[in-house]
Amino acid sequence: MSPAQPPAASEARCPAHPQKAVLGACTRCGTFFCEYDRETVDGKDYCDTCAEHPDVDYLEAFRLKYWGKRDAWTWLVGLGALFNLAVGAILLANELMNEDLGNTGLLLGMLSLVGGVVGVCFWVGMPFARLALCFVPIVSLIVSGFTSGAEAVGRGIWPIIITLSIYNNTRNKLFFKEEVSREALQKAWHLYHNNTVARAGFMLSFLALLIGVLAPISLLCSIIGLMRVNPTATPPVGRKGQAIAGIVISSVSLVGWGAFFGATLLKILLR
């Protein structure tokens, strides 16, 4: 009696759904899947269990990590709101005590209070406050233009630029629980999570040009960051260029400061 032959690939059945044919194997664990439990993440096929793993869909894990969580901009706006409320209350109290309601201080006080209230709503996470915050510096610019002249207009441009940056910030959108595209998540993940050691080494290398004691630290961080680079990993580890640049700049700083201290020490010894 001849031994049983294994079923052909087209006849293989899914372990979880025997009535369905196998479509392929999970990229991560190798488990066979059918059309019911196949998940595609970044062009690769996974079983439904592995597709939920943070290392596989790292962008979704990034989104969930910061979903509803306050970012640095939110805290900065919250502190600014407290300052505006205090300034507005002082200006209004001063105007009421002096009974000079025609003074521009009354208008500026009301504007500060409104800006403070919008800032508090922004800190709390009220959806309307994201857009309302953009109008606060615009209204302030218009009022300042009438009360203080052209100089105030020049100073008022920067707050508008900052509020627009906050409005378009991916982390801030996640705090307000707004849907963000995978492209925006990819850019934010690269900024905040992709090979942070290499990034730190690159940034420290510039400081090392001014502060020599930072050169060994930046050099070590850049070397470690370069060793971690793996574009084919999941998630990918990049910043190879920054790591190499950090090594070069740190080495130049180390040699330069070493030569400077060496020459200084030699002069002292030869006196």
Buried (B, 14 or more C-beta within 10 A) or exposed (E): EEEEEEEEEEEBBBEBBEEBBBBEBBBBEEBBBBEEBBBEBBEBBBBBBBBBBEEBBBBBBBBEEBEEEBBEBBEBBBEBBEBBBEBBBEBBEBBEEEEEEEEBBBBBBBBBBBBBBBBBBBBEBEEEBBEBBBBBBEEBBBBBBEEBEEEBEEEBEEBBEBBEEBBEBBBBBBBBEEEBEEEBBBEBBBEBBBBBBBBBBBBBBBBBBEEBEBBEBBBBBBBBBBEBBEEEEBBBBBBBEBBBBBBEBBBBBBEBBEEEEEEEEEEEEEE
